Amino acid sequence: MESTQAQLVLGAGLGLLGIGVMHWMTRDTPARLSSPETVPKLRGFTKEELRRFDGSHGGPVYISVKRRVYSVAPNFYGVGGPYACFAAKDCSRNLGKSQISDSEANADWTTLSADHISVLNDWDEKFRMKYDTVGWLIPDDEYYRKGAEFDP
């Protein structure tokens, strides 16, 4: 009898683990978008290319967090929104330091202090859960240089 109960508990646990793994594996796929026509192809963006996605002229708004580029809500991140300073930039350092500014935008986040990286990781998880990934930021030499110049 105890063996049957243990098997049921183990089976249920493995089932939940499988569901969790499937969720984790598919959470960043563009398939979450509403229709196949709107599924973007994942691609790399230079900071110059990313600048075009600030929401001006009614276009989409993209931001980068830990070099992952997301399509975000224009009413929050677009022109006139409360977080418009993050639009069309990698805002990782600012999020990690809880700064609503672009003072450290487009700079390497890996040089942040452990405390700031912890805060950034929390933001990263929120963006992964809420927004669709459209690509990644392609860093240049300036990205790394700037990151090394800022206080951690």
C-alpha positions as CSV (number, residue, x, y, z in Angstrom):
1,M,0.0,0.0,0.0
2,E,2.8,2.4,0.9
3,S,4.6,1.6,-2.3
4,T,1.5,2.5,-4.4
5,Q,1.2,5.9,-2.5
6,A,4.8,6.6,-3.1
7,Q,4.4,5.8,-6.8
8,L,1.5,8.1,-7.1
9,V,3.3,11.0,-5.3
10,L,6.4,10.4,-7.5
11,G,4.3,10.3,-10.7
12,A,2.5,13.5,-9.8
13,G,5.8,15.2,-9.0
14,L,7.3,14.1,-12.3
15,G,4.2,15.3,-14.1
16,L,4.5,18.7,-12.5
17,L,8.2,18.8,-13.3
18,G,7.5,18.0,-16.9
19,I,4.9,20.8,-17.2
20,G,7.4,23.2,-15.6
21,V,10.1,22.2,-18.0
22,M,7.8,22.6,-21.0
23,H,6.7,26.0,-19.8
24,W,10.3,27.1,-19.3
25,M,11.4,25.8,-22.7
26,T,8.6,27.6,-24.6
27,R,8.2,30.8,-22.6
28,D,10.4,32.9,-24.9
29,T,9.1,31.6,-28.2
30,P,7.2,34.0,-30.5
31,A,4.4,31.5,-30.7
32,R,2.8,33.3,-27.7
33,L,1.9,36.1,-30.1
34,S,-1.7,36.4,-31.1
35,S,-1.4,35.4,-34.8
36,P,1.1,33.8,-37.1
37,E,1.4,37.0,-39.2
38,T,2.8,38.9,-36.2
39,V,5.5,36.3,-35.2
40,P,8.8,38.2,-35.7
41,K,11.9,36.4,-36.7
42,L,14.4,36.6,-34.0
43,R,17.5,38.6,-35.0
44,G,20.4,40.5,-33.7
45,F,20.2,44.3,-33.3
46,T,23.1,46.8,-33.2
47,K,22.5,49.7,-31.0
48,E,22.0,51.8,-34.1
49,E,19.3,49.4,-35.4
50,L,17.6,49.3,-32.0
51,R,17.3,53.1,-31.9
52,R,14.7,52.9,-34.7
53,F,12.3,51.1,-32.4
54,D,11.4,53.9,-30.0
55,G,7.7,54.0,-30.8
56,S,7.8,57.2,-32.7
57,H,5.5,57.4,-35.7
58,G,3.4,54.6,-34.3
59,G,6.0,51.9,-34.7
60,P,6.8,49.2,-32.1
61,V,8.9,49.8,-29.0
62,Y,11.8,47.6,-28.2
63,I,14.1,47.6,-25.2
64,S,17.0,45.4,-24.3
65,V,17.5,43.8,-20.9
66,K,20.7,41.7,-20.4
67,R,21.1,42.0,-24.2
68,R,17.7,40.2,-24.9
69,V,15.5,42.5,-27.0
70,Y,11.8,42.7,-26.1
71,S,8.7,44.2,-27.8
72,V,7.2,46.2,-25.0
73,A,4.0,48.2,-24.3
74,P,4.1,51.5,-26.1
75,N,1.9,53.2,-23.4
76,F,4.7,52.5,-20.8
77,Y,7.9,52.6,-22.9
78,G,6.9,54.7,-26.0
79,V,6.9,58.4,-26.6
80,G,5.3,60.2,-23.6
81,G,5.2,57.0,-21.5
82,P,6.6,56.9,-17.9
83,Y,9.6,54.7,-19.0
84,A,10.2,56.2,-22.4
85,C,13.9,56.8,-21.4
86,F,14.4,53.0,-21.8
87,A,13.0,52.8,-25.3
88,A,15.2,51.6,-28.1
89,K,18.2,51.0,-25.7
90,D,19.7,48.3,-23.5
91,C,18.6,49.6,-20.1
92,S,20.1,46.7,-18.0
93,R,22.4,48.9,-15.8
94,N,19.6,51.4,-15.1
95,L,17.2,48.6,-14.1
96,G,19.8,47.0,-11.9
97,K,20.4,50.3,-10.1
98,S,16.7,51.2,-10.0
99,Q,17.3,54.3,-12.1
100,I,14.5,55.7,-14.3
101,S,16.9,57.3,-16.7
102,D,19.1,56.3,-19.6
103,S,22.3,57.5,-17.9
104,E,24.0,54.1,-18.1
105,A,22.1,52.8,-21.2
106,N,23.9,50.7,-23.8
107,A,26.6,49.6,-21.4
108,D,27.8,46.2,-20.2
109,W,25.7,45.1,-17.3
110,T,28.1,42.3,-16.2
111,T,30.3,44.8,-14.3
112,L,27.4,45.7,-11.9
113,S,27.8,44.8,-8.2
114,A,26.3,41.6,-7.0
115,D,23.4,43.5,-5.3
116,H,22.6,45.3,-8.6
117,I,22.8,42.1,-10.6
118,S,20.3,40.6,-8.2
119,V,17.9,43.4,-8.8
120,L,18.5,43.2,-12.6
121,N,17.8,39.5,-12.5
122,D,14.4,40.1,-10.9
123,W,13.6,42.6,-13.7
124,D,14.9,40.2,-16.3
125,E,12.5,37.5,-15.1
126,K,9.6,40.0,-15.2
127,F,10.3,40.9,-18.8
128,R,10.7,37.3,-19.9
129,M,7.3,36.5,-18.4
130,K,5.5,39.6,-19.7
131,Y,6.9,40.5,-23.1
132,D,7.8,38.7,-26.4
133,T,11.5,38.4,-27.3
134,V,12.3,39.7,-30.8
135,G,16.0,39.3,-30.7
136,W,19.3,40.1,-29.0
137,L,21.6,43.1,-28.8
138,I,24.9,42.8,-30.6
139,P,27.4,44.6,-28.4
140,D,30.2,46.8,-29.8
141,D,33.5,47.9,-28.2
142,E,31.8,51.0,-26.8
143,Y,29.3,48.8,-24.9
144,Y,32.0,47.1,-23.0
145,R,34.1,50.2,-22.5
146,K,31.2,52.1,-21.1
147,G,30.3,49.3,-18.7
148,A,33.8,49.3,-17.3
149,E,33.8,53.0,-16.8
150,F,30.6,53.2,-14.6
151,D,30.5,52.4,-10.9
152,P,29.4,48.9,-10.2
